[in-house]
Amino acid sequence: MIFVTGAGGTVGGELVKKLLALGVKFRAGYHSSAKAEEAKQRGVDSVAIDFANPEALQLLLRGVDKLFLISGNIPHQDELELNVVREAKKAGVRHIVKNSAWGAESEAFTFAKVHRPVEREIEASGVAYTFLRPNGYMQNMSSFYAQTIKTQGAFYLPAGEARISHIDVRDIASVAAKVLTETGHEWKAYDLSGPEALTYSQIAEKLSAATGKKVSYAAISDAEFKRAMVSSRVPEEAADAIMELFHYYLSGQASRISPAVRQITGKEPISF
């Protein structure tokens, strides 16, 4: 059986849709009991899951063959994911598919430094693995920047004219569904990107064309961005981590375009 963690999240939710469409047997784990109950009402085999409770994790993972591991950018994310990896091994899980991050192997920025230790633990476990390393999500535009786009017709980031090959989360889910239901992906790491590397100015142009309203991108300084984040009650540590990611973008290392989505799914990745 397949177990999908993070089923209530952006990627996990799309993966649940894909697996339902395929008609395969799976169980969905939600970090909210209410969301798990809602999913049950929709006919999804679902449970509430707590990464901080190893004993409960081991019970939930019994009988699971393949595990999709994902969590949000939360405090102690690496420690919580390590709990899942260790209990998965004890429970006899045979294949762990971890949603990681573009550039995780470099450990060049905070988010990479969170994911890579978990990857190493999986590698050392002896359990077959597949690492999915997606670039920035296209959906982040609506998740994080929609408010100022709606109220001011603009969004503000310390990204200059960096080019990023953002990926649609639906493509991540399509890849994950293939990896979880087919063989031949074990012991591999896949960098996942969209079909083009765009600057935020170009993304603003695309949003303008799609909405019929002028959307502008303003490149701001690190200091301006951090003040805005902290004033929005984002913890300072989290704001620093996000700024590190933009520095990574500015280095040009997120502009590469990967063929993996097409190679694995047989379809071209979704454009912005």
Secondary structure in CASP SS format (residue, H / E / C, confidence):
PFRMAT SS
TARGET T0000
AUTHOR 0000-0000-0000
METHOD secondary structure of the structure
MODEL  1
M C 1.00
I E 1.00
F E 1.00
V E 1.00
T C 1.00
G C 1.00
A C 1.00
G C 1.00
G C 1.00
T H 1.00
V H 1.00
G H 1.00
G H 1.00
E H 1.00
L H 1.00
V H 1.00
K H 1.00
K H 1.00
L H 1.00
L H 1.00
A H 1.00
L H 1.00
G C 1.00
V C 1.00
K C 1.00
F E 1.00
R E 1.00
A E 1.00
G E 1.00
Y E 1.00
H C 1.00
S C 1.00
S H 1.00
A H 1.00
K H 1.00
A H 1.00
E H 1.00
E H 1.00
A H 1.00
K H 1.00
Q H 1.00
R C 1.00
G C 1.00
V C 1.00
D C 1.00
S E 1.00
V E 1.00
A E 1.00
I C 1.00
D C 1.00
F C 1.00
A C 1.00
N C 1.00
P H 1.00
E H 1.00
A H 1.00
L H 1.00
Q H 1.00
L H 1.00
L H 1.00
L H 1.00
R C 1.00
G C 1.00
V C 1.00
D C 1.00
K E 1.00
L E 1.00
F E 1.00
L E 1.00
I C 1.00
S C 1.00
G C 1.00
N C 1.00
I C 1.00
P C 1.00
H C 1.00
Q H 1.00
D H 1.00
E H 1.00
L H 1.00
E H 1.00
L H 1.00
N H 1.00
V H 1.00
V H 1.00
R H 1.00
E H 1.00
A H 1.00
K H 1.00
K H 1.00
A H 1.00
G C 1.00
V C 1.00
R C 1.00
H E 1.00
I E 1.00
V E 1.00
K E 1.00
N E 1.00
S C 1.00
A C 1.00
W C 1.00
G C 1.00
A H 1.00
E H 1.00
S H 1.00
E C 1.00
A C 1.00
F C 1.00
T H 1.00
F H 1.00
A H 1.00
K H 1.00
V H 1.00
H H 1.00
R H 1.00
P H 1.00
V H 1.00
E H 1.00
R H 1.00
E H 1.00
I H 1.00
E H 1.00
A H 1.00
S H 1.00
G C 1.00
V C 1.00
A E 1.00
Y E 1.00
T E 1.00
F E 1.00
L E 1.00
R E 1.00
P E 1.00
N C 1.00
G C 1.00
Y E 1.00
M C 1.00
Q C 1.00
N H 1.00
M H 1.00
S H 1.00
S H 1.00
F H 1.00
Y C 1.00
A H 1.00
Q H 1.00
T H 1.00
I H 1.00
K H 1.00
T H 1.00
Q H 1.00
G C 1.00
A E 1.00
F E 1.00
Y E 1.00
L E 1.00
P C 1.00
A C 1.00
G C 1.00
E C 1.00
A C 1.00
R C 1.00
I E 1.00
S C 1.00
H C 1.00
I E 1.00
D C 1.00
V H 1.00
R H 1.00
D H 1.00
I H 1.00
A H 1.00
S H 1.00
V H 1.00
A H 1.00
A H 1.00
K H 1.00
V H 1.00
L H 1.00
T H 1.00
E C 1.00
T C 1.00
G C 1.00
H C 1.00
E C 1.00
W C 1.00
K E 1.00
A E 1.00
Y E 1.00
D E 1.00
L E 1.00
S C 1.00
G C 1.00
P C 1.00
E C 1.00
A C 1.00
L E 1.00
T C 1.00
Y H 1.00
S H 1.00
Q H 1.00
I H 1.00
A H 1.00
E H 1.00
K H 1.00
L H 1.00
S H 1.00
A H 1.00
A H 1.00
T H 1.00
G C 1.00
K C 1.00
K C 1.00
V C 1.00
S E 1.00
Y E 1.00
A E 1.00
A E 1.00
I C 1.00
S C 1.00
D H 1.00
A H 1.00
E H 1.00
F H 1.00
K H 1.00
R H 1.00
A H 1.00
M H 1.00
V H 1.00
S H 1.00
S C 1.00
R C 1.00
V C 1.00
P C 1.00
E H 1.00
E H 1.00
A H 1.00
A H 1.00
D H 1.00
A H 1.00
I H 1.00
M H 1.00
E H 1.00
L H 1.00
F H 1.00
H H 1.00
Y H 1.00
Y H 1.00
L H 1.00
S C 1.00
G C 1.00
Q C 1.00
A C 1.00
S C 1.00
R C 1.00
I C 1.00
S C 1.00
P C 1.00
A H 1.00
V H 1.00
R H 1.00
Q H 1.00
I H 1.00
T H 1.00
G C 1.00
K C 1.00
E C 1.00
P C 1.00
I C 1.00
S C 1.00
F C 1.00
END
